[in-house]
Amino acid sequence: MYTASSYTASSSVTAPPRQQRPPAAGGGPYLDPTHAGRARRWPGPTGGPLGGRLDLSGPQGAQLRVAVAAVHRICPEFNPVQVLRRSGRSVLLVGTTGRTTAVAKCLLDQSPAWAESFRHEIATYRSFVRHRPPVRVPRLIAADPDNCTLVVERMPGRAAALSRHPVEAPPRADVRTVLGAVTRLNTWRPPGDMFGAGLDYARRITRYHELGLFTDRDLGDLQKLLRGLGRPGMRQFCHGDALLSNMLLSPAGAVLLDWEHAGWYLPGYDLATLWMVLGNDALARQQISKLAQLTGTADRDAFLVNLMLVLTTEIRKYETQVQRTMREAPPVGGANQPQPGAPSGEEQRLLLRRLHEDCAMARRAVRAAVGTR
């Protein structure tokens, strides 16, 4: 990132140290990091033996029975052992297939948007069978895009982070491993017909302007940068959701999970995602900023466009969550006082403030970049 006051090729934006605690939304590997309070940690060491039993009684048990039946239709040998995560959207089960430990993911909410995303993830895993990416990914065991059911190998390792926005800065070795995996993936050039565009930039920018999330000047500045990024071959293959909570770390390297958003993006989309979630790690942000501008101003401008979109999307998500929290738990002592016993709402508000500050930095950097054209 770059500051408007000292805009040079080697400058970078770093956020000042913060004392607030961001929300611990989500859980560990194979868990959806957007469901605060619903996720559970991976049961025991990720490479260890499984134990326990499924509770198939009651209404939730009926839901699990439906999910298990869907898995058995495509993988009859799957023996479910534990629930990794269950929400209104999907359920994740860990179990065995013969001598292999596997993870089954079943979509419960069959609305068109979720179903399309799930089918894209299945298509991505199928593509990886034919063309292996330069990073470690779970092996596909079985899949049914019609019923939105997926079974993949359970990979050994520990989660790079147990929350979407880590409270503590990750170890330097972990950051190096993650950045190494992401940059290798971003230089991969799979066959052009395997993946489509991960994001319609012009439409997203216009949409955010219509919603009042971008000012008129934001719209003009981002469109100017975008016009300079339209040359052939400018797109880069990205994971599309490169959160630390979507990665496992092991001595063999990083494993990338949850490929629902994989596709072709402007360069630096995955780096922008990592920059966003590493708000408590100034050194990592400096390193990411340097990586984003190694090859020149075009990649720098693409990173800035990505960063504005990633931050704005995150702000929109957390504003919705904060509003929902306030509706469900109205303050006792006034509208501006947190509800006792509900720290997650306060943590969300603190994170939202940090995201707005980061977005202000990104906006200044975009204006500085436009000024150099």
DAPE-V827717 format. One record per run of one state. SS is the DSSP state (helix for helix, strand for strand, loop for the rest). FROM is the first residue (numbers start at 1). LEN is the number of residues. If there is no record, write none. Layout:
BEGIN
ss = (SS,SS)
from = (FROM,FROM)
len = (LEN,LEN)
END
This chain:
BEGIN
ss = (loop,helix,loop,strand,loop,strand,loop,strand,loop,helix,loop,strand,loop,strand,loop,strand,loop,strand,loop,helix,loop,strand,loop,helix,loop,helix,loop,strand,loop,helix,strand,loop,strand,loop,strand,loop,helix,loop,helix,loop,helix,loop,helix,loop)
from = (1,58,75,78,87,90,98,100,108,112,131,136,137,140,145,149,154,158,160,172,187,197,198,201,211,216,228,235,239,244,247,251,253,257,263,267,269,278,282,293,297,329,343,372)
len = (57,17,3,9,3,8,2,8,4,19,5,1,3,5,4,5,4,2,12,15,10,1,3,10,5,12,7,4,5,3,4,2,4,6,4,2,9,4,11,4,32,14,29,2)
END
